[in-house]
């Protein structure tokens, strides 16, 4: 992926990580709390089988779509919890 797309994608990862901060469930392997930014990056790696930095440029919009879709699903779930 070219440098410009890497930077844009990293900013989106940061936004998603900010959104997830303090929302990830506790886990015994993370006694000090979970890192929401690492979680987002790992989910990208699991879904696309490589780091966001190593993805080809033609996957940029697929990753972006996935990040935004996941954020929307999370928002809908939280709205449901408050009803």
Secondary structure in CASP SS format (residue, H / E / C, confidence):
PFRMAT SS
TARGET T0000
AUTHOR 0000-0000-0000
METHOD secondary structure of the structure
MODEL  1
X C 1.00
X C 1.00
X H 1.00
X H 1.00
X H 1.00
X H 1.00
X H 1.00
X H 1.00
X H 1.00
X H 1.00
X H 1.00
X H 1.00
X H 1.00
X H 1.00
X H 1.00
X H 1.00
X H 1.00
X H 1.00
X H 1.00
X H 1.00
X C 1.00
X C 1.00
X C 1.00
X C 1.00
X C 1.00
X C 1.00
X C 1.00
X C 1.00
X C 1.00
X C 1.00
X C 1.00
X C 1.00
X C 1.00
X C 1.00
X C 1.00
X H 1.00
X H 1.00
X H 1.00
X H 1.00
X H 1.00
X H 1.00
X H 1.00
X H 1.00
X H 1.00
X H 1.00
X H 1.00
X H 1.00
X H 1.00
X C 1.00
X C 1.00
X C 1.00
X H 1.00
X H 1.00
X H 1.00
X C 1.00
X C 1.00
X H 1.00
X H 1.00
X H 1.00
X H 1.00
X H 1.00
X H 1.00
X H 1.00
X H 1.00
X H 1.00
X H 1.00
X H 1.00
X H 1.00
X H 1.00
X H 1.00
X H 1.00
X H 1.00
X H 1.00
X H 1.00
X H 1.00
X H 1.00
X H 1.00
X H 1.00
X H 1.00
X H 1.00
X H 1.00
X H 1.00
X C 1.00
END
